Amino acid sequence: MPFKTIVEPFRIKSVEAIHFTTREDRETRLREAGYNVFLLHADDVLIDLLTDSGTGAMSSAQWAAIMQGDESYAGSRSFYRFRDVVADLTGFTHIIPTHQGRAAERILFHTVLHAGQIVPNNNHFDTTRANIEVEDAEARDLVIAEGRLPSLVHPFKGNMDLAALEKLLAEEGGRVPLVMVTVTNNSGGGQPVSLENLRGVRALCDRFEKPLFLDACRFAENAWFIKMREVGQSGRTPKAIAQEMFSLADGCTMSAKKDGLANIGGFLAMNDDRWAEAARNLLILTEGFPTYGGLAGYDLEAIARGLEEVVEEPYLQYRIRSTAYLGEKLTAAGVPILQPPGGHAIYIDARALLPQIPPLQYPGLACANALYVEAGVRGVEIGTVMFGRHPDGTETPAAMDLVRLAIPRRVYTQSHIDYVGEAVASVGALRGALRGYRITSAPPVLRHFTARFHPL
Ligand code: F0G
């Protein structure tokens, strides 16, 4: 095709108004929220890039499928439709619906993990880490060294450090019940994992007889990056690549709020019969009967259709390109971002942007708060507020201090993204004037959701 513009591969059938506020309003709202954007009323946000989780727009086909939902308590037709789509994609034998990703994590870890054990991953997402630590086990991050350097460009920055994994399995393998790989690697910047690396992890798991689980929240975005970047993969469909990714694993946890293109839902899937039985027993206790797992029949329909749409090439091409487009705007404005742009989000390197704010005064929070006050755009700190506190109560700087601008799927148009680009550039221009924060109250775990702060 002679055209360079990659248009949104949809047209809009239904719209939702967003609210404009003044700078003064936003200063007041943020103060009332304890300087924590999680505590804002969403109506006071103009463009909400807090998360790409559950915030996507469903297609007319998904809304139509919702009307077909079968709400039978047991054996619902919608469950079988959901199960067939997930089985076709993943190849796993046992497919257990859950209300979202962390419920799948909780059920997996509570059934298979014991105190003192270690779960390696490229990078654990915060709920994954918390669900491991709550079992008095250790979540260990083994991403490649390149994955820890924000400005370094590497095609597969989410890859697992195979030498480090081998060392762990050789020296402490008796304490490792399973290996995980997160695709794409959210905490490391939405960065993909290559098929070659997954095959390497698989080989180590075979050698040391460990099951491999994918944290598959953004599997389709990962498959697209493989198609674009990995030698020999460009001619394959994203679905075929995704199927190969799953075929290398023994199970997965999934939040359907991301690449399920649904507003709620998730699943746990695996091949092991004994683990699956234990998981289903816990599911019945905490989520619901195994054919609905905390979801309505109509949610299962929306997810089934979403999993079909998410691997369509026009969708993935637009999705990954529009995220990169925002990254290019910020780079052009001189704002340091984690390179290369991730699949679902752009991450501002707040530690590099605001060198005058030490990590324990939360440069990511300062940057996210300035973005809200200046422009009504909500991003989220992924840094020392989120990861700096340890189970023993001590606090150290996180590996990076980032602000994530996560792009909801199929929600915002190019002009929204252009506005966000201008907004970040305006914060970049103010960089020297921004100050850090101190915490005034915080819970012991997952503190970033509810902590309150005061400007220094
Ligand atoms: N794993 C990864 C890699 C995630 O990004 C998330 C959620 C989860 C697991 C948990 O899934 O929210 O359905 O319980 N990430 C969201 C985010 C919250 O904003 O990145 P959940």
Boltz pocket constraint, residues with backbone or C-beta under 6 A from the ligand:
constraints:
  - pocket:
      binder: B
      contacts: [[A, 50], [A, 51], [A, 52], [A, 53], [A, 99], [A, 100], [A, 101], [A, 102], [A, 103], [A, 125], [A, 127], [A, 128], [A, 182], [A, 184], [A, 186], [A, 187], [A, 215], [A, 217], [A, 254], [A, 255], [A, 256], [A, 257], [A, 265], [A, 266]]
      max_distance: 6.0
